[in-house]
Amino acid sequence: MPCVLSDADWLTPDHHVRLLAAASVTTGIARLLAEDPGTAILHGLAARMCATLDHVTRTS
C-alpha cells in the first residue's frame, strides 16, 4: 500500500491515512472472520471493526 499512496500525490495527508485505515480494517475483518468467526461475532470484534470502517470512510 505505501507504494500506491506515494503515487497518489493528489490525495491530502488525511485521505492517505483514511485510505490506509480502510484497507487495513477491510483486510482485518476478512482475516478475523476466516480464522475465528465464532469469537469474532460473539465478542463483537467484527462489529467494532465495522464501526471503525464506518468512521474512517466518513466524508465530513
C-alpha positions in Angstrom: 0.0 0.0 0.0 2.8 2.6 0.7 3.9 2.5 -2.9 0.3 3.2 -4.1 -0.1 6.1 -1.6 3.2 7.7 -2.7 1.9 7.7 -6.3 -1.3 9.4 -5.2 0.0 13.0 -4.8 -3.4 14.4 -5.3 -4.7 12.9 -2.0 -4.4 15.0 1.1 -2.5 13.5 4.1 -5.8 13.0 5.8 -7.1 11.0 2.8 -3.8 8.9 2.8 -4.5 8.0 6.4 -8.1 7.2 5.8 -7.3 5.1 2.8 -4.7 3.1 4.7 -7.0 2.6 7.6 -9.9 1.5 5.4 -7.7 -1.1 3.6 -6.3 -2.3 6.9 -9.7 -2.7 8.5 -11.1 -4.5 5.5 -8.3 -6.9 5.4 -8.5 -7.4 9.2 -12.2 -8.2 9.1 -11.7 -10.8 6.3 -8.9 -12.4 8.2 -10.7 -12.4 11.5 -13.8 -14.0 10.1 -11.8 -16.6 8.2 -9.7 -17.6 11.2 -12.2 -17.5 14.0 -15.7 -16.4 13.0 -17.4 -17.5 16.3 -15.2 -15.5 18.5 -15.3 -12.5 16.2 -19.1 -12.5 16.3 -19.7 -13.4 19.9 -17.3 -10.9 21.3 -18.3 -8.1 18.9 -15.0 -7.8 17.2 -16.4 -7.7 13.7 -19.0 -5.1 14.8 -16.1 -2.9 16.3 -14.1 -3.2 13.1 -17.2 -2.3 11.0 -17.7 0.7 13.2 -14.1 1.7 12.6 -14.5 1.3 8.9 -17.7 3.4 9.1 -15.7 6.1 10.9 -12.7 6.3 8.5 -14.9 6.4 5.4 -16.9 9.4 6.5 -16.5 12.4 4.2 -17.2 15.1 6.8 
